[in-house]
Structure formats: C-alpha cells, structure tokens
Amino acid sequence: MEGFFGRVVYIANIDGTIAYKEVVSEITNEPNYDRIIKTVNLLTKKQEAYLRQKKQLEGSNRPDRDRRPNREL
C-alpha cells in the first residue's frame, strides 16, 4: 500500500473554492505550515474587505431613521 497514506490540506474560501491544496505523500512529512498560514491570513483579509464593502453598500453606517422610506410624494 505504498503511497496510500499521506496528508492532504485543503483551504477553501467563503464561496467554497479551493484556495490552497497540498498533498504530502508520506504521513511522517509535515505540510508547509508557513504557506498554510499565509493563505489563511490572505483569505481573512480578503473576507474582511469584502464584508466592509458590503456593509457600506447596504448603507449600514447610516442611522436607521435615514433608511426609512420617504413618504413624501
């Protein structure tokens, strides 16, 4: 069963797209933790920027009274 056991690391973004994949063929070998951490940090920054932009587009930084519909016609 040579080559059957190993380690696999998958990191997916918020959409479920695989952003990082590493296959380590030997179970005694470690994956590249530095690259894993960098990928997670990059995805976190992208997600935070996306959420900030979404919040601004939804007008969530305006007071509630400004979001009420204008009843004057």
N, C-alpha and C positions, 0 to 999 in steps of 0.2 A: 504494500500500500504506500509505496514511496510517492511523495508529492501530494498525498491526500490531505494531510493535516498541515495547517498553517494558520496565519492570522489575516483577517481582512478588516479594513477600516473604511467605512463609508461615512461621508458627511453630506447631508442634504440641506438645501436652502429652504426658505419658507414655502416655496412652490413645489417642493418635493424633487427638484432637480438635483442630481448628484453633483456636488461642487468639488468633491475630493474622493479619490478612491486609491487605496494602497493594498496590495496583496503581498504578504510576506510568506514565502513558500515554506519556510522552516519555523515551526512553533517556538523554537528556542531563540529565534531572532526577534528583536523589537521593531515595531514600526517607527517611522520617523516622527517622533513626538513634536519636534520643532515645527515641522511643516503642518502638522495637525493643528497645533495651537495657532499658528499664523492664519490658517484657513478659517478657523472658528472666529478669531478676532476680526478678520476681514468681513466675514458674513455678518457678525454682530454690528459692526459699524455701518454696513450697507442697510441692514434692517432698521437700525435706529434712524438713519437718514430718511428712509422710506416712510417710517411712521411719523416723523416730524413733518415731512412734506404732506402726507395725507391729512394730518391734523390741521395744517394751515389751509389746505384746500377745502376742508369741511367747515372752516370758519370757527373752529372750536376755541380760538383765542379771543373771540368776541363775546361780550356779555350776552346772557340769554335774552334780554329784552330786545337786543338788536336782531335776533333771529326770528322773532315773531313776524308772521306775515303782515304786510301793510294792508290795512283795512280801508284806507282812503282810496276811492276810485274817481 
